[in-house]
């Protein structure tokens, strides 16, 4: 009952699919719960839709960055202390719902709302996408070569390959991990320093025994007549 009430409440500002994802239930369940529930108009969202719509129905559509600027004007935000970037206080569910409103309104006038990722060229979309796929193939192949070399050189167990790949990605793409690159490197360096120190101590402890064995072998060799 509690989930149903929450779903009905969220339905005013979220799509059924977004609610299902947030509450961990099926979309069909959400639609059954909200059947007959009328959505109230949200003035703030209406304003956002009216700002986004004319950009989204342009031939080149609306880029994520342009959409972000509109959200920043409507919602408060905070500065991420680690990255220094500005984070707008809007959830993915809210953005998904706003986009659905834009698409619906565009369809009513016979248009298609187009949301374009920032990495895609609006001047040469097909070529830029093909290049992206080609670069991905080349980088993946090269990464596998590096991984194979690393695994072989340091005699790593097979089940460590995934961990090696993850660490490589974290170092290569800082945004891949929620942790800052400074924290990642510091933790790894600290572990390396301590582990290396322990290995050196173990080597020193074994050295006297090794020297003793060598001395014993030498004495035995001297005593054997040829």
N, CA, C and O of each residue as an XYZ file, in Angstrom:
904
protein
N       0.838     -1.208      0.000
C       0.000      0.000      0.000
C       0.871      1.255      0.000
O       0.558      2.246     -0.660
N       1.972      1.192      0.756
C       2.868      2.338      0.849
C       3.509      2.633     -0.508
O       3.637      3.790     -0.907
N       3.912      1.565     -1.214
C       4.512      1.746     -2.535
C       3.498      2.313     -3.521
O       3.835      3.153     -4.356
N       2.266      1.853     -3.421
C       1.225      2.334     -4.326
C       0.993      3.824     -4.122
O       0.887      4.573     -5.093
N       0.912      4.259     -2.871
C       0.706      5.680     -2.576
C       1.874      6.518     -3.072
O       1.699      7.627     -3.576
N       3.068      5.960     -2.916
C       4.258      6.690     -3.367
C       4.261      6.799     -4.882
O       4.648      7.822     -5.448
N       3.819      5.721     -5.531
C       3.754      5.721     -6.994
C       2.767      6.770     -7.490
O       3.041      7.478     -8.459
N       1.626      6.866     -6.830
C       0.602      7.842     -7.216
C       1.127      9.259     -7.034
O       0.862     10.143     -7.850
N       1.872      9.463     -5.955
C       2.443     10.780     -5.696
C       3.494     11.141     -6.743
O       3.520     12.262     -7.250
N       4.357     10.184     -7.059
C       5.417     10.429     -8.038
C       4.856     10.618     -9.443
O       5.475     11.273    -10.282
N       3.694     10.050     -9.694
C       3.100     10.085    -11.019
C       2.820     11.507    -11.502
O       2.694     11.752    -12.702
N       2.725     12.428    -10.564
C       2.474     13.820    -10.935
C       3.672     14.441    -11.666
O       3.518     15.364    -12.466
N       4.856     13.918    -11.377
C       6.068     14.507    -11.964
C       6.990     13.489    -12.619
O       8.053     13.857    -13.118
N       6.603     12.212    -12.628
C       7.463     11.175    -13.195
C       6.674     10.293    -14.164
O       5.453     10.177    -14.065
N       7.388      9.680    -15.093
C       6.752      8.743    -16.009
C       6.592      7.395    -15.313
O       7.242      7.133    -14.301
N       5.721      6.535    -15.860
C       5.490      5.211    -15.262
C       6.765      4.383    -15.243
O       7.038      3.684    -14.267
N       7.559      4.458    -16.330
C       8.808      3.687    -16.400
C       9.813      4.178    -15.360
O      10.527      3.379    -14.753
N       9.866      5.497    -15.156
C      10.785      6.068    -14.181
C      10.394      5.660    -12.760
O      11.254      5.372    -11.928
N       9.092      5.640    -12.495
C       8.591      5.241    -11.172
C       8.901      3.772    -10.913
O       9.320      3.397     -9.818
N       8.689      2.943    -11.939
C       8.962      1.500    -11.806
C      10.422      1.263    -11.453
O      10.738      0.425    -10.609
N      11.309      2.005    -12.103
C      12.733      1.862    -11.848
C      13.093      2.320    -10.439
O      13.904      1.688     -9.762
N      12.493      3.407    -10.007
C      12.802      3.963     -8.690
C      12.260      3.094     -7.551
O      12.910      2.948     -6.516
N      11.074      2.520     -7.744
C      10.451      1.724     -6.681
C      10.789      0.234     -6.766
O      10.499     -0.529     -5.844
N      11.402     -0.171     -7.875
C      11.782     -1.568     -8.011
C      10.616     -2.488     -8.313
O      10.604     -3.641     -7.884
N       9.624     -1.980     -9.058
C       8.469     -2.811     -9.450
C       8.338     -2.748    -10.965
O       9.039     -1.978    -11.623
N       7.447     -3.551    -11.514
C       7.272     -3.558    -12.959
C       6.483     -2.329    -13.416
O       5.709     -1.751    -12.652
N       6.695     -1.947    -14.663
C       5.988     -0.782    -15.210
C       4.485     -1.052    -15.285
O       3.672     -0.149    -15.090
N       4.126     -2.311    -15.572
C       2.699     -2.665    -15.657
C       2.013     -2.503    -14.299
O       0.846     -2.121    -14.217
N       2.774     -2.805    -13.229
C       2.224     -2.633    -11.876
C       1.962     -1.164    -11.589
O       0.928     -0.804    -11.027
N       2.904     -0.323    -11.980
C       2.751      1.119    -11.770
C       1.547      1.641    -12.541
O       0.749      2.418    -12.017
N       1.427      1.211    -13.779
C       0.302      1.677    -14.610
C      -1.043      1.238    -14.021
O      -2.037      1.956    -14.129
N      -1.065      0.058    -13.400
C      -2.293     -0.416    -12.763
C      -2.625      0.443    -11.552
O      -3.787      0.764    -11.305
N      -1.586      0.814    -10.794
C      -1.792      1.646     -9.599
C      -2.302      3.047     -9.951
O      -3.158      3.596     -9.257
N      -1.773      3.612    -11.025
C      -2.100      5.007    -11.346
C      -3.244      5.130    -12.356
O      -3.580      6.230    -12.794
N      -3.827      4.007    -12.713
C      -4.935      4.048    -13.671
C      -6.067      4.920    -13.133
O      -6.568      4.701    -12.030
N      -6.456      5.897    -13.923
C      -7.524      6.796    -13.516
C      -7.050      8.024    -12.775
O      -7.824      8.951    -12.535
N      -5.766      8.033    -12.408
C      -5.214      9.195    -11.703
C      -4.899     10.289    -12.717
O      -4.195     10.046    -13.697
N      -5.410     11.471    -12.486
C      -5.155     12.586    -13.394
C      -3.942     13.379    -12.929
O      -3.790     13.687    -11.747
N      -3.098     13.697    -13.876
C      -1.902     14.470    -13.537
C      -2.253     15.958    -13.460
O      -2.943     16.514    -14.314
N      -1.747     16.559    -12.409
C      -1.936     18.005    -12.273
C      -0.823     18.702    -13.042
O       0.309     18.221    -13.095
N      -1.151     19.809    -13.620
C      -0.122     20.538    -14.353
C       0.868     21.169    -13.387
O       0.487     21.799    -12.401
N       2.124     20.988    -13.688
C       3.177     21.570    -12.866
C       3.748     22.759    -13.633
O       4.395     22.597    -14.668
N       3.499     23.938    -13.112
C       3.903     25.153    -13.826
C       5.396     25.187    -14.131
O       5.818     25.623    -15.202
N       6.192     24.714    -13.159
C       7.638     24.735    -13.364
C       8.020     23.864    -14.559
O       8.869     24.238    -15.367
N       7.386     22.707    -14.659
C       7.682     21.808    -15.761
C       7.135     22.355    -17.076
O       7.758     22.200    -18.126
N       5.974     22.993    -17.014
C       5.414     23.594    -18.224
C       6.372     24.633    -18.790
O       6.559     24.729    -20.003
N       6.970     25.402    -17.900
C       7.920     26.427    -18.320
C       9.150     25.789    -18.967
O       9.650     26.270    -19.984
N       9.626     24.706    -18.366
C      10.797     24.014    -18.903
C      10.483     23.416    -20.272
O      11.289     23.503    -21.198
N       9.310     22.814    -20.388
C       8.899     22.203    -21.652
C       8.851     23.260    -22.752
O       9.300     23.021    -23.873
N       8.307     24.423    -22.425
C       8.194     25.496    -23.413
C       9.566     26.041    -23.830
O       9.715     26.556    -24.939
N      10.562     25.931    -22.952
C      11.917     26.396    -23.291
C      12.674     25.345    -24.100
O      13.435     25.670    -25.012
N      12.450     24.084    -23.749
C      13.178     23.000    -24.407
C      12.596     22.662    -25.779
O      13.335     22.370    -26.719
N      11.269     22.703    -25.885
C      10.582     22.291    -27.112
C      11.107     22.936    -28.395
O      11.451     22.211    -29.328
N      11.184     24.278    -28.483
C      11.630     24.876    -29.752
C      13.054     24.472    -30.144
O      13.389     24.438    -31.327
N      13.888     24.167    -29.144
C      15.257     23.727    -29.443
C      15.261     22.264    -29.881
O      16.026     21.870    -30.761
N      14.398     21.468    -29.256
C      14.371     20.035    -29.542
C      13.798     19.706    -30.914
O      14.128     18.669    -31.489
N      12.940     20.578    -31.446
C      12.328     20.283    -32.759
C      13.104     20.933    -33.905
O      12.704     20.823    -35.064
N      14.207     21.606    -33.589
C      15.068     22.131    -34.653
C      15.667     20.967    -35.435
O      15.721     19.852    -34.917
N      16.114     21.192    -36.656
C      16.749     20.112    -37.429
C      17.901     19.451    -36.669
O      18.063     18.232    -36.723
N      18.705     20.258    -35.958
C      19.851     19.721    -35.225
C      19.515     19.265    -33.816
O      20.389     18.779    -33.098
N      18.243     19.416    -33.407
C      17.835     18.992    -32.077
C      18.461     19.834    -30.976
O      18.999     20.910    -31.235
N      18.386     19.337    -29.742
C      18.954     20.041    -28.601
C      20.071     19.190    -27.986
O      19.889     18.000    -27.725
N      21.206     19.810    -27.764
C      22.345     19.110    -27.170
C      22.157     19.023    -25.653
O      21.463     19.844    -25.053
N      22.785     18.019    -25.048
C      22.686     17.842    -23.592
C      23.109     19.098    -22.838
O      22.505     19.465    -21.830
N      24.157     19.750    -23.340
C      24.668     20.941    -22.660
C      23.639     22.066    -22.686
O      23.492     22.792    -21.703
N      22.934     22.215    -23.789
C      21.896     23.250    -23.896
C      20.759     22.944    -22.930
O      20.208     23.841    -22.293
N      20.419     21.666    -22.834
C      19.358     21.239    -21.926
C      19.777     21.503    -20.480
O      18.972     21.940    -19.657
N      21.056     21.229    -20.185
C      21.587     21.430    -18.831
C      21.503     22.899    -18.409
O      21.186     23.197    -17.258
N      21.783     23.807    -19.331
C      21.727     25.244    -19.029
C      20.314     25.646    -18.611
O      20.131     26.457    -17.702
N      19.319     25.072    -19.283
C      17.926     25.369    -18.950
C      17.585     24.830    -17.564
O      16.907     25.499    -16.784
N      18.056     23.619    -17.257
C      17.797     23.034    -15.941
C      18.493     23.843    -14.845
O      17.956     24.010    -13.750
N      19.670     24.332    -15.147
C      20.423     25.088    -14.147
C      19.683     26.368    -13.758
O      19.736     26.800    -12.606
N      19.005     26.958    -14.714
C      18.256     28.186    -14.436
C      17.010     27.897    -13.596
O      16.539     28.767    -12.863
N      16.477     26.678    -13.701
C      15.230     26.347    -13.008
C      15.427     25.679    -11.656
O      14.584     25.795    -10.766
N      16.557     24.973    -11.508
C      16.795     24.253    -10.262
C      18.054     24.759     -9.552
O      18.981     25.267    -10.182
N      18.059     24.609     -8.239
C      19.255     24.970     -7.488
C      20.308     23.896     -7.718
O      20.013     22.806     -8.208
N      21.525     24.223     -7.357
C      22.596     23.247     -7.551
C      23.697     23.407     -6.520
O      23.666     24.313     -5.687
N      24.667     22.512     -6.592
C      25.800     22.546     -5.671
C      27.090     22.310     -6.458
O      27.074     21.742     -7.550
N      28.195     22.755     -5.883
C      29.499     22.570     -6.519
C      30.168     21.333     -5.936
O      30.294     21.208     -4.717
N      30.594     20.423     -6.798
C      31.285     19.214     -6.369
C      32.691     19.599     -5.912
O      33.483     20.102     -6.708
N      33.005     19.367     -4.639
C      34.299     19.768     -4.084
C      35.459     19.023     -4.721
O      36.558     19.569     -4.827
N      35.236     17.792     -5.145
C      36.319     16.995     -5.735
C      36.638     17.411     -7.162
O      37.805     17.527     -7.535
N      35.596     17.635     -7.961
C      35.816     17.952     -9.378
C      35.690     19.441     -9.696
O      36.187     19.909    -10.720
N      35.019     20.182     -8.805
C      34.818     21.603     -9.062
C      33.670     21.880    -10.017
O      33.398     23.034    -10.347
N      32.997     20.829    -10.461
C      31.881     20.999    -11.401
C      30.590     21.344    -10.658
O      30.438     21.060     -9.470
N      29.680     21.955    -11.382
C      28.399     22.365    -10.798
C      27.376     21.276    -11.065
O      27.172     20.882    -12.214
N      26.733     20.788    -10.017
C      25.740     19.721    -10.148
C      24.345     20.276     -9.912
O      24.054     20.809     -8.841
N      23.491     20.149    -10.910
C      22.113     20.631    -10.814
C      21.281     19.632    -10.014
O      21.381     18.423    -10.221
N      20.465     20.144     -9.106
C      19.643     19.272     -8.257
C      18.385     18.808     -8.997
O      17.268     19.229     -8.695
N      18.606     17.935     -9.966
C      17.503     17.335    -10.707
C      17.851     15.872    -10.924
O      18.985     15.553    -11.283
N      16.904     14.990    -10.712
C      17.160     13.557    -10.830
C      17.002     13.096    -12.275
O      16.398     13.783    -13.099
N      17.553     11.928    -12.565
C      17.414     11.356    -13.903
C      15.940     11.076    -14.212
O      15.501     11.189    -15.357
N      15.186     10.708    -13.172
C      13.755     10.436    -13.361
C      13.016     11.705    -13.773
O      12.147     11.672    -14.644
N      13.364     12.817    -13.143
C      12.731     14.087    -13.486
C      13.061     14.493    -14.916
O      12.190     14.941    -15.662
N      14.333     14.331    -15.293
C      14.737     14.681    -16.656
C      14.018     13.795    -17.677
O      13.602     14.255    -18.740
N      13.884     12.522    -17.330
C      13.195     11.589    -18.218
C      11.728     11.997    -18.393
O      11.175     11.928    -19.490
N      11.122     12.418    -17.294
C       9.717     12.824    -17.348
C       9.549     14.104    -18.171
O       8.627     14.211    -18.980
N      10.435     15.060    -17.962
C      10.368     16.320    -18.708
C      10.538     16.055    -20.202
O       9.848     16.650    -21.030
N      11.459     15.161    -20.537
C      11.666     14.820    -21.944
C      10.420     14.175    -22.537
O      10.071     14.420    -23.692
N       9.751     13.348    -21.736
C       8.531     12.698    -22.237
C       7.454     13.747    -22.513
O       6.693     13.624    -23.473
N       7.395     14.779    -21.670
C       6.425     15.863    -21.890
C       6.762     16.629    -23.164
O       5.873     17.009    -23.926
N       8.054     16.852    -23.386
C       8.494     17.563    -24.591
C       8.150     16.744    -25.833
O       7.652     17.280    -26.823
N       8.418     15.447    -25.770
C       8.122     14.581    -26.920
C       6.617     14.561    -27.217
O       6.197     14.625    -28.372
N       5.826     14.472    -26.160
C       4.369     14.441    -26.347
C       3.875     15.737    -26.991
O       3.051     15.719    -27.905
N       4.390     16.847    -26.498
C       3.940     18.148    -27.022
C       4.415     18.341    -28.458
O       3.713     18.939    -29.273
N       5.604     17.836    -28.765
C       6.119     17.941    -30.132
C       5.273     17.112    -31.081
O       4.980     17.531    -32.200
N       4.882     15.927    -30.620
C       4.064     15.030    -31.452
C       2.707     15.638    -31.759
O       2.148     15.410    -32.832
N       2.180     16.408    -30.826
C       0.866     17.029    -31.014
C       0.877     18.015    -32.193
O      -0.152     18.268    -32.819
N       2.067     18.562    -32.476
C       2.182     19.515    -33.595
C       2.835     18.858    -34.810
O       3.234     19.536    -35.757
N       2.937     17.523    -34.769
C       3.492     16.795    -35.909
C       4.998     16.846    -36.003
O       5.554     16.622    -37.078
N       5.677     17.139    -34.898
C       7.139     17.220    -34.883
C       7.743     16.088    -34.045
O       7.038     15.381    -33.325
N       9.045     15.938    -34.156
C       9.779     14.952    -33.358
C      10.830     15.684    -32.527
O      11.691     16.379    -33.066
N      10.747     15.521    -31.228
C      11.740     16.140    -30.332
C      12.997     15.278    -30.344
O      12.938     14.069    -30.121
N      14.136     15.917    -30.606
C      15.393     15.184    -30.716
C      16.390     15.662    -29.658
O      16.757     16.836    -29.614
N      16.817     14.725    -28.810
C      17.800     15.024    -27.770
C      19.133     14.412    -28.194
O      19.268     13.193    -28.290
N      20.107     15.275    -28.442
C      21.375     14.840    -29.032
C      22.506     14.856    -28.005
O      22.729     15.880    -27.359
N      23.227     13.741    -27.840
C      24.354     13.716    -26.901
C      25.462     14.665    -27.363
O      25.642     14.886    -28.561
N      26.196     15.219    -26.407
C      27.209     16.216    -26.744
C      28.350     15.660    -27.601
O      28.992     16.413    -28.332
N      28.607     14.358    -27.519
C      29.729     13.790    -28.266
C      29.434     13.628    -29.761
O      30.348     13.417    -30.558
N      28.150     13.728    -30.139
C      27.779     13.499    -31.535
C      27.804     14.792    -32.337
O      27.256     15.806    -31.904
N      28.438     14.759    -33.507
C      28.498     15.933    -34.375
C      27.151     16.142    -35.046
O      26.611     15.218    -35.655
N      26.605     17.346    -34.941
C      25.322     17.644    -35.587
C      25.521     17.944    -37.072
O      24.558     17.940    -37.839
N      26.753     18.202    -37.477
C      27.043     18.481    -38.887
C      27.306     17.196    -39.668
O      26.932     17.075    -40.835
N      27.965     16.227    -38.998
C      28.258     14.945    -39.649
C      27.932     13.802    -38.682
O      28.832     13.100    -38.221
N      26.657     13.621    -38.380
C      26.264     12.621    -37.386
C      26.680     11.193    -37.737
O      27.205     10.477    -36.885
N      26.451     10.771    -38.984
C      26.781      9.400    -39.369
C      28.281      9.147    -39.312
O      28.737      8.132    -38.786
N      29.040     10.090    -39.864
C      30.487      9.943    -39.893
C      31.078      9.929    -38.483
O      31.971      9.137    -38.184
N      30.569     10.817    -37.616
C      31.108     10.886    -36.252
C      30.767      9.623    -35.472
O      31.571      9.162    -34.663
N      29.578      9.057    -35.706
C      29.195      7.810    -35.035
C      30.050      6.644    -35.528
O      30.493      5.816    -34.732
N      30.282      6.580    -36.835
C      31.127      5.528    -37.392
C      32.548      5.629    -36.836
O      33.182      4.619    -36.532
N      33.037      6.871    -36.708
C      34.383      7.083    -36.156
C      34.438      6.645    -34.698
O      35.429      6.071    -34.246
N      33.361      6.925    -33.969
C      33.304      6.526    -32.563
C      33.398      5.001    -32.437
O      34.124      4.491    -31.584
N      32.671      4.286    -33.277
C      32.700      2.828    -33.260
C      34.077      2.303    -33.638
O      34.575      1.350    -33.039
N      34.693      2.940    -34.645
C      36.021      2.525    -35.089
C      37.060      2.743    -33.992
O      37.896      1.874    -33.741
N      37.006      3.907    -33.336
C      37.936      4.195    -32.247
C      37.760      3.212    -31.096
O      38.726      2.783    -30.465
N      36.489      2.865    -30.838
C      36.200      1.920    -29.756
C      36.824      0.560    -30.044
O      37.416     -0.062    -29.162
N      36.687      0.103    -31.286
C      37.267     -1.191    -31.670
C      38.787     -1.176    -31.508
O      39.376     -2.118    -30.978
N      39.410     -0.092    -31.971
C      40.867      0.008    -31.900
C      41.354      0.091    -30.451
O      42.337     -0.550    -30.078
N      40.658      0.885    -29.646
C      41.054      1.039    -28.251
C      40.857     -0.261    -27.472
O      41.667     -0.609    -26.613
N      39.771     -0.973    -27.781
C      39.512     -2.239    -27.101
C      40.598     -3.260    -27.433
O      41.107     -3.956    -26.554
N      40.942     -3.335    -28.721
C      41.981     -4.283    -29.145
C      43.317     -3.944    -28.488
O      44.043     -4.825    -28.027
N      43.627     -2.640    -28.457
C      44.894     -2.210    -27.840
C      44.893     -2.489    -26.337
O      45.909     -2.889    -25.768
N      43.751     -2.276    -25.710
C      43.638     -2.522    -24.280
C      43.853     -4.007    -23.963
O      44.493     -4.354    -22.970
N      43.311     -4.871    -24.820
C      43.498     -6.305    -24.612
C      44.969     -6.687    -24.729
O      45.447     -7.567    -24.012
N      45.682     -6.025    -25.631
C      47.118     -6.277    -25.774
C      47.859     -5.873    -24.500
O      48.717     -6.606    -24.010
N      47.518     -4.706    -23.977
C      48.150     -4.238    -22.741
C      47.854     -5.198    -21.585
O      48.738     -5.538    -20.798
N      46.589     -5.626    -21.502
C      46.200     -6.538    -20.427
C      46.953     -7.862    -20.523
O      47.433     -8.388    -19.519
N      47.051     -8.389    -21.733
C      47.775     -9.646    -21.929
C      49.231     -9.504    -21.511
O      49.794    -10.386    -20.863
N      49.837     -8.372    -21.893
C      51.241     -8.136    -21.535
C      51.430     -8.020    -20.032
O      52.381     -8.566    -19.472
N      50.532     -7.315    -19.392
C      50.604     -7.122    -17.938
C      50.427     -8.449    -17.210
O      51.179     -8.773    -16.290
N      49.426     -9.208    -17.632
C      49.142    -10.496    -16.988
C      50.327    -11.444    -17.103
O      50.636    -12.185    -16.170
N      50.989    -11.415    -18.263
C      52.129    -12.306    -18.497
C      53.364    -11.841    -17.732
O      54.024    -12.638    -17.064
N      53.674    -10.549    -17.833
C      54.893    -10.013    -17.205
C      54.899    -10.196    -15.694
O      55.939    -10.492    -15.105
N      53.722    -10.018    -15.057
C      53.670    -10.088    -13.595
C      53.042    -11.384    -13.092
O      52.684    -11.509    -11.921
N      52.917    -12.345    -14.010
C      52.433    -13.678    -13.645
C      51.145    -13.603    -12.818
O      51.016    -14.245    -11.776
N      50.203    -12.806    -13.311
C      48.960    -12.602    -12.589
C      48.010    -13.783    -12.803
O      47.986    -14.359    -13.891
N      47.228    -14.152    -11.785
C      46.250    -15.229    -11.949
C      45.152    -14.797    -12.915
O      44.863    -13.606    -13.036
N      44.553    -15.741    -13.591
C      43.532    -15.452    -14.600
C      42.375    -14.642    -14.029
O      41.864    -13.738    -14.690
N      41.955    -14.965    -12.796
C      40.789    -14.284    -12.227
C      41.090    -12.846    -11.797
O      40.198    -12.148    -11.313
N      42.342    -12.395    -11.970
C      42.692    -11.009    -11.632
C      42.555    -10.087    -12.842
O      42.693     -8.871    -12.717
N      42.287    -10.661    -14.002
C      42.218     -9.868    -15.236
C      41.154     -8.777    -15.154
O      41.388     -7.647    -15.583
N      39.981     -9.111    -14.602
C      38.899     -8.129    -14.495
C      39.336     -6.954    -13.628
O      39.086     -5.799    -13.975
N      39.989     -7.243    -12.497
C      40.433     -6.185    -11.581
C      41.487     -5.302    -12.242
O      41.495     -4.087    -12.045
N      42.370     -5.907    -13.020
C      43.405     -5.143    -13.726
C      42.749     -4.204    -14.741
O      43.133     -3.040    -14.862
N      41.761     -4.721    -15.464
C      41.067     -3.907    -16.466
C      40.320     -2.742    -15.814
O      40.328     -1.626    -16.335
N      39.679     -3.003    -14.677
C      38.936     -1.954    -13.982
C      39.868     -0.840    -13.503
O      39.553      0.343    -13.637
N      41.009     -1.226    -12.948
C      41.972     -0.224    -12.459
C      42.509      0.608    -13.614
O      42.709      1.816    -13.480
N      42.740     -0.039    -14.742
C      43.226      0.673    -15.917
C      42.200      1.703    -16.389
O      42.560      2.824    -16.750
N      40.931      1.323    -16.385
C      39.866      2.232    -16.810
C      39.712      3.403    -15.846
O      39.486      4.538    -16.266
N      39.838      3.118    -14.544
C      39.720      4.174    -13.532
C      40.835      5.203    -13.706
O      40.598      6.405    -13.588
N      42.046      4.734    -13.986
C      43.180      5.644    -14.169
C      43.088      6.388    -15.498
O      43.499      7.543    -15.609
N      42.548      5.712    -16.492
C      42.446      6.317    -17.821
C      41.297      7.311    -17.917
O      41.427      8.370    -18.531
N      40.153      6.955    -17.293
C      38.956      7.808    -17.335
C      38.516      8.108    -15.898
O      37.756      7.332    -15.320
N      38.978      9.217    -15.313
C      38.654      9.545    -13.920
C      37.165      9.503    -13.602
O      36.779      9.139    -12.491
N      36.313      9.879    -14.582
C      34.870      9.903    -14.346
C      34.282      8.494    -14.243
O      33.118      8.328    -13.879
N      35.087      7.488    -14.562
C      34.605      6.101    -14.520
C      34.283      5.679    -13.093
O      33.433      4.817    -12.871
N      34.965      6.288    -12.127
C      34.750      5.955    -10.715
C      34.267      7.185     -9.960
O      34.680      8.302    -10.270
N      33.393      6.992     -8.967
C      32.926      8.133     -8.165
C      34.042      8.714     -7.299
O      33.940      9.850     -6.835
N      35.096      7.945     -7.083
C      36.224      8.420     -6.276
C      37.127      9.306     -7.126
O      37.231      9.114     -8.338
N      37.776     10.272     -6.491
C      38.681     11.159     -7.214
C      39.937     10.394     -7.608
O      40.314      9.422     -6.954
N      40.580     10.839     -8.680
C      41.794     10.175     -9.147
C      42.897     10.289     -8.090
O      43.762      9.420     -7.986
N      42.853     11.372     -7.310
C      43.837     11.549     -6.229
C      43.687     10.442     -5.191
O      44.677      9.842     -4.773
N      42.440     10.169     -4.771
C      42.199      9.127     -3.771
C      42.589      7.748     -4.301
O      43.158      6.928     -3.580
N      42.272      7.510     -5.570
C      42.600      6.223     -6.177
C      44.114      5.996     -6.182
O      44.596      4.929     -5.802
N      44.854      7.025     -6.623
C      46.314      6.905     -6.700
C      46.948      6.833     -5.310
O      47.908      6.091     -5.101
N      46.415      7.604     -4.366
C      46.976      7.606     -3.016
C      46.811      6.240     -2.351
O      47.740      5.722     -1.732
N      45.618      5.668     -2.489
C      45.375      4.359     -1.878
C      46.303      3.301     -2.481
O      46.887      2.485     -1.768
N      46.424      3.335     -3.816
C      47.284      2.358     -4.485
C      48.740      2.537     -4.074
O      49.447      1.559     -3.832
N      49.187      3.791     -3.995
C      50.579      4.074     -3.607
C      50.861      3.630     -2.181
O      51.920      3.070     -1.899
N      49.922      3.877     -1.290
C      50.093      3.456      0.107
C      50.233      1.939      0.213
O      51.088      1.435      0.941
N      49.394      1.227     -0.512
C      49.449     -0.243     -0.494
C      50.775     -0.728     -1.070
O      51.394     -1.648     -0.536
N      51.203     -0.103     -2.163
C      52.472     -0.478     -2.798
C      53.644     -0.271     -1.840
O      54.503     -1.143     -1.708
N      53.676      0.880     -1.174
C      54.770      1.186     -0.236
C      54.845      0.156      0.891
O      55.921     -0.350      1.208
N      53.692     -0.149      1.493
C      53.674     -1.097      2.615
C      54.045     -2.503      2.146
O      54.833     -3.192      2.794
N      53.480     -2.920      1.026
C      53.745     -4.260      0.512
C      55.207     -4.418      0.130
O      55.822     -5.447      0.408
N      55.761     -3.396     -0.507
C      57.164     -3.448     -0.916
C      58.085     -3.536      0.298
O      59.080     -4.260      0.284
N      57.739     -2.784      1.356
C      58.525     -2.807      2.586
C      58.500     -4.197      3.225
O      59.522     -4.687      3.705
N      57.344     -4.812      3.225
C      57.215     -6.149      3.816
C      58.004     -7.178      3.021
O      58.643     -8.063      3.591
N      57.953     -7.053      1.695
C      58.686     -7.994      0.849
C      60.186     -7.867      1.078
O      60.901     -8.868      1.113
N      60.665     -6.625      1.235
C      62.092     -6.392      1.494
C      62.512     -6.993      2.819
O      63.599     -7.561      2.929
N      61.656     -6.874      3.832
C      61.968     -7.445      5.148
C      62.029     -8.969      5.078
O      62.882     -9.597      5.705
N      61.115     -9.548      4.311
C      61.113    -11.006      4.154
C      62.398    -11.462      3.461
O      62.972    -12.496      3.805
N      62.837    -10.670      2.477
C      64.063    -11.010      1.749
C      65.276    -10.952      2.668
O      66.174    -11.790      2.579
N      65.298     -9.950      3.557
C      66.420     -9.805      4.490
C      66.463    -10.965      5.469
O      67.542    -11.441      5.823
N      65.295    -11.423      5.910
C      65.225    -12.539      6.847
C      65.708    -13.835      6.201
O      66.287    -14.691      6.870
N      65.472    -13.972      4.918
C      65.856    -15.198      4.229
C      67.325    -15.193      3.830
O      67.910    -16.255      3.617
N      67.928    -14.012      3.725
C      69.297    -13.908      3.238
C      70.305    -14.642      4.115
O      71.138    -15.368      3.573
N      70.279    -14.493      5.450
C      71.250    -15.219      6.298
C      71.159    -16.721      6.085
O      72.180    -17.407      6.046
N      69.955    -17.231      5.948
C      69.772    -18.667      5.739
C      70.366    -19.080      4.404
O      70.982    -20.140      4.294
N      70.184    -18.256      3.404
C      70.731    -18.552      2.088
C      72.254    -18.556      2.134
O      72.900    -19.422      1.544
N      72.834    -17.556      2.858
C      74.290    -17.481      2.990
C      74.826    -18.723      3.688
O      75.880    -19.245      3.325
N      74.086    -19.197      4.702
C      74.503    -20.383      5.452
C      74.520    -21.613      4.547
O      75.429    -22.439      4.626
N      73.532    -21.724      3.711
C      73.456    -22.844      2.778
C      74.633    -22.811      1.809
O      75.235    -23.843      1.512
N      74.952    -21.612      1.320
C      76.067    -21.456      0.385
C      77.384    -21.854      1.064
O      78.213    -22.549      0.476
N      77.560    -21.398      2.320
C      78.781    -21.737      3.063
C      78.908    -23.241      3.257
O      79.987    -23.810      3.094
N      77.802    -23.873      3.606
C      77.796    -25.323      3.821
C      78.134    -26.058      2.532
O      78.901    -27.021      2.540
N      77.566    -25.606      1.439
C      77.823    -26.225      0.142
C      79.292    -26.074     -0.236
O      79.901    -26.992     -0.787
N      79.860    -24.890      0.070
C      81.266    -24.632     -0.259
C      82.183    -25.565      0.532
O      83.127    -26.133     -0.016
N      81.891    -25.716      1.837
C      82.700    -26.593      2.688
C      82.640    -28.031      2.191
O      83.654    -28.727      2.137
N      81.442    -28.461      1.832
C      81.285    -29.837      1.339
C      82.051    -30.037      0.038
O      82.654    -31.086     -0.189
N      82.016    -29.013     -0.811
C      82.712    -29.112     -2.095
C      84.227    -29.187     -1.876
O      84.926    -29.921     -2.574
N      84.724    -28.421     -0.901
C      86.154    -28.414     -0.613
C      86.624    -29.753     -0.071
O      87.769    -30.161     -0.265
N      85.702    -30.426      0.618
C      86.098    -31.686      1.273
C      86.012    -32.892      0.343
O      86.487    -33.978      0.677
N      85.408    -32.697     -0.814
C      85.277    -33.808     -1.759
C      86.522    -33.897     -2.639
O      86.850    -32.947     -3.350
N      87.223    -35.047     -2.593
C      88.449    -35.220     -3.387
C      88.097    -35.444     -4.856
O      87.134    -36.142     -5.172
N      88.874    -34.855     -5.737
C      88.659    -35.066     -7.175
C      89.858    -35.815     -7.769
O      89.879    -36.094     -8.967
